[in-house]
Amino acid sequence: MAGGNTKETPDGGLDGRTMAIEAFARKYRLDEEEASRLEDEFGSAAPELVLLKAARRNGLPEE
């Protein structure tokens, strides 16, 4: 994304939605170890799209 700006897409997509790591882990059924890794990397919240990419790199299965 140019300039690091994140915007929500017109159809309500993921681009601008910030999520708490705890909520993200619950939504995507991550184990405690992966949730902790994401929290260490990003803090208590981050954009959902960034979290999805990071989790997939570490083995989150695609739906």
Secondary structure, DSSP 8 states (H G I E B T S, - for coil): -GGG-----TT--STT-EEEHHHHHHHTT--HHHHHHHHHHH-SEEEHHHHHHHHHHTT----
